[in-house]
């Protein structure tokens, strides 16, 4: 099971490290290994959240997530995205941006760094909306009840998540503008860019998340009719394909997963520049990490981990909230990537331990009930 799920990740790791060694020797080998570990540590919460969505999709779309999705994640977000950001921010052509990335790495790094406020605003708002919508939902299972119970009551107010996100964005934008003016106004013009990018992130979440939710409801309706339709297909001698079974619902859920992954990858791409400004090594290292995140997502689904450890999803969403706040703060202040990674790991580890304790308590309660039943029945 482990080899089947992580086989491609192991293969990509071997190929990536060998390619790095040929490209730049043992130094490049070490940099790629560090970048892969960085990406995995920063994106573990991504895997848990993805698993919660992916478990609703059939095996066909899980394979699409591991194949087409990986191509989008590795080549799209870890290789093409930084180049596109440079091309847009510096108002140059794509080929010129690629030439800059390969031949003038210091200038390339500077341009990506200059674009960081807009990137952080977009990703921060998208992730903040995910966290707020989760925390404001009334759930049967609650982890930190002293927080989640009152927030679930507040969540009954329509559009509360959007209002809070916009307030956070306005405060961030105005604070950034004021800080820039106090220090010579070098970045004053970027305050408007931050505001626009944040609104774009909010709109993207509402469109993609809304469509995903709508078609998820449709998928549930399809699942209720699935058994009857399959029987009819067997009687008619025709087999329904996995694509037909998944339909538009799975497609939009897949699209939502890709946008979610893109938002998670922002901090990894920006943080990678603290280690190297070589776009080839960056793509290799982050690409290896992205493969493991996807394999881990599928592993969690197939093992039923989220069903066994019910607080894991809560911990992952709290980690998302923390990452959203960190991204918004990094618009103005620098935060070490180690802190970003540790916050997510600690929250998920805490939720995992809480799940283990809950399972033990339930098991003990069940044993106690069985003993009482045996005594009362005279056994």
N, C-alpha and C positions, 0 to 999 in steps of 0.2 A: 504493500500500500504506500509506504513512504517513498520507495524508489519510483513507483509509478507516478506519484504526484510531483515529486521534486526532481525527477530524472532530467527534464529539460533545464532546470535551474543549475544542476550540477554540470551539465554539458556546457551551458553558456558560461559558467564560471571558469571552467578549464580553458575554453577557447578564448575568453576575454583576457585571462591572465597571461596566456601564451602570447596573444597578440600584443599585449602591453610590454612584455619582455622583449619581443622582437622590435617593437616601436621605439622603446626608450631604455631598455636594459632593466636591471633590478630596481632602480629608483622608480621607474614607471610602474613596475610590477607592484611595489609597495603602495604607491599612490592609488592605484586602481583598487587594491584590496581595502584600503582605508575608506575610500569613497563608497564602496559596496556596503561596508559595515555601517557607515554614516546613513546611507539611504534606508537600510533595513531598520535601524534604530529610530529614525524619524518617522517611518511609515508603518510601524507595527499596528498603530491604532487604525490606520487606513485599511489594513487587512481585516481587522475585526468588523469594522463598519461595512466593508464590501461584502463580507461573508453573510451579514444579516440580509443583504439585498440579493446576493447571488443564490442563496438557498431557495428562493422563490422561483428560480429559473431552472429549466430542464438541462439535461446533460449536454445537449447540442450547444446551447448558449454558454454553458460553462466552458466548453472547448473553444468557442469563439472568443471568450474573455481571455483565455490563455494563449491564443494564437494572434488573431487580429488585434485584440486589445493590447497585447505585449508590443506589437509593432508600433501601435500608436503611442504607447507609454515610453518605449525606449527611443525610437527614432523621432517621434513627434515632439514629446515634451523634453527629453533629455538632450536632443541634438538640434532639431529644427527650431524649437521654441526660442532658445536664447538668440539664435541667429535672426529670427523674425523680429524679436524685441529690439535688437540692435538696428536692424534695417528701418524699423518704424521710428524709433527714437532719434536716430541720426539722419533720417530722411535720405537713405541711400538704397540702391538696388540690392536684391537678394544675393546676387553673385559677388557684388562688392563687399557685402557683409561677410560672406563665406571667406573671401580672400583676406579680409581683416582678421577673422577668427583664427586663420591658419598662419598668417604671416606677421601680424602686428597684435600679439596677444595682450600686451599691456593696455593698448588703446581699446581693444575689444572688451576687456574686463572693466575698464572705466565706464564704457557706454552701458554695459549691463548693470553696473552699480548705480549709475545715474537713473536708470529706469526702475530701480527697485521700489521707490515709493508707490508708483502706479501698480506694479505687480503685487505688492503687499496689500494694497487697498482692495484690489479685485479679489484676490484669494482670501483675505481676511474676512471680507463681507460674506462671501459664499460660505465659508466654514462657520462663521458666526450664526448664519441663518439655520444651518443644519443643527447646530447645538441648541439654539433657542427653540426651534420647532420640536426637538426631542424633549427638552426639559419642561416645556409647557404642556406636554401631552399627559393626560391622566392615564396611569398605567396600573395594572393589577400587581405587578412586581415592582417594588421600589427599593433602591439601594440606600441612599442617604435620605431617609424619610423626612428628617427635620428640614431639609431643603426642598425636596421634591413634592411633598404634600402641599405646602402653601403656593409653590410655583404652578402646580397643576391647577389650582383654583384660579390663579391669575390668568392662566392660559385660556380660560373661557372667554376672555376679552378678545374680540375679533381684531386681527392684524397687529396684535401686540408685538410679535417678533419683528415685523417690518418696522414698526415705530421705534423700537429699541435700537435696531440696527442702524436706522437713519440718524438717530441721536448720537450714537457712537461715531458714525462717520463724520457728522458735522463737527463734533468736538475735536476729533482727530485732525480734520482738515484745518479748522480755525487755529488750533494749537500749533500745527505745523507752519501755518502762514505767519503767526505771531513770532514764533521762534526764528523763522527765516528773516523777518524784518529786523529783529533785534541783533542779528549777526550779519548785517550787511545786505540782506535781501537777495542773497545768491540763489535761494531756492523758492523765492516768493511766487514765481510763476508756476511752480509745480503744485501749489496748493489746489489750484483749480483742476489740474490733472488728477490729483489724488481723489478729489470729490467725484469727478466724472468716472474714474476707474472703479471707485467703490460702488457707485450707482449701477454701473455696468455689471459688476459682480452680483449685486442684489437682483437685477433684472434677469440675469442668466439663471440664477437659482430658481426664481419664480417660474420662469418658462420651462426649463428642463425638469425641475422638481415637480411642477404642476402637471406636465404631460406624463411624467413617470407615474405619479400618483393616480392620474386618471386611467391610464392603461393598466396599472396594477389592479385596479378595481375590475377592469374588463377581464384581466387574466383570471381573477378569482371566479368570475362568472363562467369563463370558459372551462375552468377546472371542474365546476359543478356539473357541466354537461359532458365532460370528457369521456366518462365511462360509456354513456349512451352512444356517443359519436363513434367511439372505437368499436363497439359491438356492431354498429351499422356498417362501418368500414369493412369489418371482417366478413359480414354476411354478403356484402357486395363484391368481395374479393379484392378490395383496394386497401392499401396501407397508407395511413396518413403520415406525412413526414414530420420531423421534429420542428421544422420551420413553421409549418401550418399550426402545430400545437402551440408554439410560442407566440407567433403573430406579432402585431404591432406592440403589444405590451412588453414583450421581452426586448424588442429593439429599443424602445425608449428607456427601459430600465438599464440596458447596456450603455446607451448614450449618457444617462445620468451617472453611471459608474465611471465613465471616461472623464467627464467633467469633474467629478469628485476627485479622481486620481490626479488630474491636472492641478487642482487647487492644493492638494497635498504635496505635489512635487515642487511647488514654488520655493518653499524654504530649503529643500534639498539642492535645487539648482543654484540658488543664491549662496547657500552655505558652502557649496563645492568650491567656490572661488577663493575661499579662505585656505584651501589646500592646493589648488592648481588653477591656472588660467588656460590650460591646454584643453581645447574642446574635444580632442580625440580621447584623451584619458578620462575626461569628465563623462563622456558618453559611455565609455566602457564600464567605468565604475558604477555610475548611477543605473546603467542598463542592467548590470548584474543584480544590483539591489532590487530593482523593479521586478525582475523575474522571480526572486524569492518572495516578494510581497504578494505577487499573484498566486504563486504555488501555495503559499501559506493560507491565502484566502480560500482556495479550493479545498485544502486539507481541513480547515475548520468546518467547512460545509459538510464534507463527506464523513467526518468523524462525529458530527452532531455536537461539537464543542459548545456552541452557543446555547444549546438546549440543556446541556449538563451543567454549565457554569453561567447561570442566568444574569450575573452582574457584569460579565465581561463587556457586553454591549454598552452598559451604562458607563463603565470606566473609559471605554473608547470615545464616547461622546463627550465626556468631561475633558478628555485629552484634546479633542477637536476644539472645544471651547477655549482651552488654554492656548492652543496653537493659534487660533483666530486672534486672541488678545495679543499674543507675542508678535504676530505679523503686523498688527496695527501699531504696536509700540515701535517696531523696527523701522517704521516710516521715518521716525525722528531719532531714535536711539539704537545703538548697536547692541545686540544680544548674542552671546556665544552660542553656537549650534549645540554644544554639549548640554547646555541648560535646556534647550528646546527638546532634545532627545530624552533627557532624564525625566522631564516632567511627564511626558507621555508614558514612558516605561513604568514610572512609579505609580501613576494612576491606574494603569492596566493591571500591574502586579497586585495593587491593593484590592481592586475589584475581583481579581482571580482568587485571592486569599479569602475574601468575604464570601465568595461563591462556595469555596471548599468548606468553610465553617458552616454555611447554611445547609449544605448537603449532609454534613455530619450530624447537625442538629435534627434534621428531618429523619435521617436514618435511625438516630437514637430514639426519637419520638415514636417511630414506627415499631421498633423493637419493644419499647415499653408497652405499646398498645397490644402487640401480639402476646406478651407475657400475661397481661391482664386478662386477655380473652382465654388463654389456656387455663388460668386459675379459675375463672368463673365457670368454665365448662367442665372443670374437674379433671383436666388432663394432667 
